[in-house]
């Protein structure tokens, strides 16, 4: 375990002791579940209703009891994955009991949430997002130059100012943790803001990307992508980021036809070694098969995309297995660009309900099409490879690359989940990729990814069974983040 992770684990252990015996945790926040059988009402039994979207002002001894619920354990298979008629108790930000409803009474004074006829899952995890990007047509001038309509400096200022709303759409979508796979140095300030904000997901971040190419349109005075030309420069960039305590180091491994892949692999290896020496894992963007193999040989711990140019082969699978690497497919992102830039983007029902309305409004404001971008589709090779990777035992974590044009923060997880099913995974496997495997991607598998005693109280109460259809993942009635309870509908109302 890395030093930062070890420190966090120690803090988490102390918090669990406090939650179990001392009652000294901060109060769980706003409450908002509904009674079984109701499509809109919110029933909190025996307690004062706290307005969802704001933290509770209740005393430090308050606790939560979700009663009569079907608990889903994504790490288990078959019938063992579900436990019916359970009560789940939460104290502070930890789960303190999961047991039969008949023998697990709520503590005196607890907020009791009626879970009858509903399903409880761990909070969803999106293992690939970018907060420096908004998802609107103006967020990547290096890919679609609309700066005459919206100057990029204005877009960046908008993104910073809009962070509270962006945090809320993640929670409203049932996503309680995200991995930001790289951005400007202000990424670290964004992480700090999320940690200070009750209505925000847990955010883990990488800083500026170690890159083999420049992206001047994105630079301004705080570039998200920084070109290096040697192993020494790669090590120096990693060293520059370390004082801000990144959770990961990320490389943008773009191999051009004129490039020297052997020399580029040496640069990647230098960045990986510098990251590992600091106790950090190394993320790599590499979307071609040979480049992805080079990244794995160099020391990649997580490939933040699948291979897009052709299906994976035995050598790739052997390399990934040897590294125990995690793969994040990101199936929708290229099609998202095409839909917006080809002016064919149609929001899904979940996006109309759960996306930032300001971003949705911008989708119709594309000044003109970008033909080379508008022709892209879901990568067939990645779709073909996904079930093979899963069958080979490669850890697959759901990630969207949210923030890119057409991939919206929050409800993009539902597009991604559907594509994973279309590629050949079952709803249970997709749920595992978005919980258990997402926790592993974050390096927090001891704290997240299951509804179990000692885990953090990041939970989603669903109105329908997600093991029957991934569509049901979008039917969140209540979201619990670090022991604070939120009503998704009221979160969205608060940002309109």
N, C-alpha and C positions, 0 to 999 in steps of 0.2 A: 504494500500500500504506500502511495506517495506521502510525503510529509504533510501537505495540505489536507489530503484525505484522512490521514491518521488523526490530525488535529480535529477535524470535523467529527470523526467517529467518537473521539473522547468527549467532545461537547455533547454529541447525541446521547452517549451513555449517561452522562450526568443529568441531561434533561429527562431521560427515562426514569432515573432514580427519583428525581423531583416529582415527576408526574405520578409515579406509583405510590410515593409515600409522603410527600410534603405538601402537595397542592400549590406549589409556588409558580406554576407556569402562567403565562399571560392567558387571559380569558379567551375561550373560543369566540368567534365572531358571529356575524349575522346569520340568522336562521331562516330557512325558507322551503321546507319540503311540503308536499301535498299529501292529503289523505288518499288511501287506495280508492281507486274508482273515480276520482275526480280529475278532470283535465286541466283545471286552472287553480283550484283552491290550495292554500298552504295551511297545513295543520301541524302545530307544535303542541304536544300534549303536556299540560301541567306547567307551562312556563310562559313568560312574557315573550311575545313575538318581537324580534329585533329586525329592523329593516335590512334586508339583504343588500350587500354591496358596501357596507360599512362595518368596521370591527365592533364587537360588543363592548359595552361599558360595564358588563357584569363583573362581579368579584373574581378573584383568582381561583376560587374553589369550584367554579362552574365546570360542568362536564356535559357530554353529549351521549345519548343512547339512541341508536337506530334499531328499532324493534320489529320483529316478524319478517325480516328481509331474507331473500335468497342471496347468499354470499357466493361470489364466483372467485375461484383461485386460478388465475391464468397459467400458473406454472404446473398445474396438474392436468392429467388426461382423463377423458371419459367421465364416468359418473362422479369420480372424486373431485371433479372441477367445481361442483355445485354443492352447497350445504343449504338446505331449506329451513325456513322458520328460525332464523338466528337473530340474536341480539349482539350488536357491536357497540362496545363502550369506548369512549374517547375521553382522555383527560389531558388538558393542555394540547400539545401537538402530537400526542402518541396514542396508538390503539392499546388499550389496557385489557380488553377481554373480547373474545369471540366465542359465543356458546349458544346452546339451545335456548330459545326464548323462554321456555317454561322454567329453566333453572338459572337464568342470568338476569336478575332483576335490575332495572335502572337504579343508580344511587339516588338518594334523597336530593332533591333540588336539581336533578339533571334535566336538560332539555331533551325531551323524548320526541324522536322523529318516527312517524309511522311508516315503516317500510313494507307493510303487507302488500303483496301483489307487485313488488318491485325487486330489482336486482342491484346489488352493490358490487362495484368493481374498484380496483385501485385507480387512482388518478392516471389519466393518459399522459404519455410522454412523447413529445415530438423531438426526435434526435437530430434534426437539421433545420435550423431557422436562421434568419438574419434580421436583426432589428434595425440596422442602418438602411434597410430597404423596406418599402411600404407595400409592395404588390401592385401599385398603380402604374400607368404607362410611362411615368416620368422618372422612375426610380433607378433606371440603369441606362444613362446616356451613352455608355460605351456600346450598348447593344441596340438601342433605339434612341436616336438623338432628337428629342423634342424640346431641347433647351430654349428654342425661340419662343415656345409657348409657356414653359415653366423652367426658369433657370435652376440649375442643379443645386445651387446654394439655397434657394428657396425650398426645394424639396427636402434637403437635409434639415433645415430649420423646422419644417413642418413635422418631420419624423420625430425629432427630439421633443417638440412641444406636445405631440400626440401620444407619447408613450403611455400615459395613464389609460387612454382608450385602448391602445394595442394590448396592454396587459389584460384588460377586462375581457376582450374578445377571446383570448386564450382560455381564461377561466370559464367563461360562458359556454365554451365548446367542450368543457370537461378535461382540458389539458392543464395539468397542475405543475408540470415541469417541462422545460425546453433546454436544448443545447444550441446556443448561438455559435455557429461554426465559423466565426471570424468577421471582423469589421474594423473600423477605425479605433483609435485609442479611446474615443468616447464610449466605446462598447463597455469598458470597465465602469464608467460612470452610470451607464444604463443598468448594469448589474447591481450597483449600489442602490440605485433608485428602486429597483424591483424589490430588493431586500428590505427597504424602508416602507414599502407599500403593502397594505393588507390585501387589496384586491389585485394580486399579481401572481403569476406562476413562479416557481423556483427557476432561476436562470443560472446556467453555467456557460462560460464564455471562452472563446479564443480571441486573441487580438488581431492585429494586422496580419494578413496572409503572407507567408514566405512564397514568393512567386518567381517564375522564370520569365515572365513578361510584364510589361508596364500596362497600366490602365489610366492614362492621364485624365480622361474626362471625369473620373471619380476622385481625383486626388484632393482638390481644394487645399486646405492647410493641414489635413488630417487624413491621409490616404488609408483606405481599407486594404489595399493590395500594394505590396512593396517588392520591386524587382531586386533579385540578388543574382550575381554572376559567378559566384565561387562558393566553395564550402565555408571559407572564412567569413564571407558576408552573411551566409545563412546563420552561422553561429552567432555573429554579432547582432543580427536582428532578434534572434531568440533572447539573447542577453538583454537587449533593450526592453523587451516586454516583461521580463521576469519581475521587476520592481512593482508592477501592477498586479501581480499574483494571478496570472491566467490560470484557468482550469485545464486548458489544452493548448497545444501549439498546432497550427494549421498550415498546410502547404497547398498552394494552387499549382498543381503539376500539369502545366500545359506544354505539351510537346509539339513543336511545329515541324513540318516536313524537313526544314533545313537544320533542325536541332540535332545535337549529339546526345543520344539517350544515355550512353554510358556516363558521360560527364554530368548529365542532369541527375542521374541516379546517385552519383557521388554527392551532389548538393543536397539531395533529399536525405541521404544517410547522415550527413553532417547535422542537418536540422533535427532529425530523429534522435541522434545521439545527444544533442544539446537538450532536447526536451526530456529525454529519459534521465539524463544526469540531474535534472531539476525535479524529478519525480512526477513528470507530466506525460500524458499520452499524446501521441502524434496522429493527427487527423490529416487525411490526404484526399484532395479532389483529383481523381484520375479516371477519365471516362472511356479510355481506349484500353483494349485488353493488354497490349504489350506494356503500356505505361502503368497500368494497375499492377502488373506483375513486378515491374521495376520498383514501384512504391512499396509493395510487400517485401521485396528483397531488402529494401533500404530501411525497413523498420516500421512501416505503417501499422498502427494499432486499430484504426478505424478508417474504412473507405467510405467517404460521405456520399458517394453515388455508386450505383451499379455500373457495370461496363455497358456502354451504349452502342459500340460499333459492331460487335459480333458476340455471339454467346460465349460464356465462359467455357474453359476447357479443363482437362484433368490437371494440368500444371498449375493453373490458377487456383483450383480448389485445394491442391496439395499445399501451395504456398499460404493460402488463407488459413488452412487448418493448422499448419506449423506455427503461424504467428498467433493463432487463436484470435484472429481478426474479426471485427464486427463489420457487417456490410449494411449500408442504408440505401435502399433501392432508388428513392426519389423518382417514381415513375411518371408523375403528372407534370413536372416542372417544364419540360420542353414544350409540351402541348399547351401549357398555360401561356407561354410567350406567343405561340401561334394563334391561339384563340383571341387574345387581346389585339395583337398587331395585325391580324387579319380581319378584325372587327366582327368576329363571330362569337365573342365571349358571351355566354349566357350563365348567370349565376344559378347555382343549385338552390333547392329549397333551403338547405342549411345555411348557405351563404347569404341569402336574402334575410334570413332570421338572425344570423350570428356574426356576420362580417361587419367590420367598421363601415357604417353607411357613407362616410366621407370617401372611402376607397371605392366602394361600389359606384358612387356617383361619378368618379373619375374615369371609369371604364368606358364610358361612351364619348370621351373627349379625346380620343386618339386622332391627332391631326392628319395622319396618312399612314398607309400600310408600309411595312418593311418586308418586302417579298421573301428575302432569304430567311427571315425569322418566322414569317407567317405560314411557311410550308412545313414546319416541323410537326412531328406527331409523337405519341407515346413510343419510346424506343422498343421495337419488337424484340431485339436481342435481350434487353433487360427483362422483359416479360417472360421470355422463354427460359432465361437463366434462373429466375427466382425459385421455382419449385425444386429445381435441381440443387441449388445451393442449400435450401432448407433440408432436403433429403440427405445431403452430405454432412449435415450437422454444423454448417456454418451459421453463426449467430446473426440473425437478420433483425434489425431494429427499424421500426417505422420512422420515417423522416420525410419532410415535404420540400425542404429548401424554401420555406415560406419567406415572403418578402420580395422574391423575384416577380417579374411582371406576370400577373395572372395567377399567382399562387398566394392566396390570401392568408394572412395571419389568422389563426383560429380554425375556422371550418374547412380549410384545405385538408385537414387530417381525414375528413370523410371521403373526399375524392380519392386520396391515396389509399385508404382502406379498401374501397371498392375495386380499384385497379389491382391491388394485391390478391383479392379474391378472383378477379378475372384471370389473373396470371396462374392461378391454381392452388393458392393457399385456402385453408378453411377459415371460417370466422374465428374459431378458437385460436388458430395459429396467428392470425392478424392481431387478435387481442393480446396474445403473448408478446408479439413483436412491439406492441405499443405500451407494454407495462413491464413485464419481467426483463425483456431484452433491452428496453429503453433504460431501465434502471442500471443494467450492466453497462450500457454505453456511457451513462453518466458516472460510472464508478461508484454507484450508491445502491448496489443490489442488497446490501445489508439493511438498508433503511426504507427502500421503496419497492413497488412492484407486486405487493400482495396485501390482502386484508388479513393481517396476522398480528398477534400480540408483540409489542415492541416496535413495530413498523410506524413510520410517520403517518399521521392522519391526513393523507391525501386520498380522497375517495370521491366516487361519483355514484349517485343513486339514479338508476335508469328506470324508465317506464316500460321497457320491453327487454326481452332476453337477447343479449348481444351474441350468444352462441348460436342463435337461429339465423341471424343476419347482421352483417356489419352496419347496415342502415340503422340499427337500433342503438348504435353507439352515440348517435346524435340526439337521442331522446333523454337528455339529462334533466331530471327534475330538481336535483340538489347537487351542488359541488362543495366538497369540504377541502380546504387547503390549509394545512398546518393547524387543523383543529378549528378553523373558522368556517362558518357555513354561509354559502352564497346561493341565491336564486338566480339562475341564468337569465331569465326574462327581465328581472329587475336590474341586473348588471347592464344589459343592453339598453334598457330604457334610460339608464343614468348617463349614457354617452351620446344619445341622439340629439 
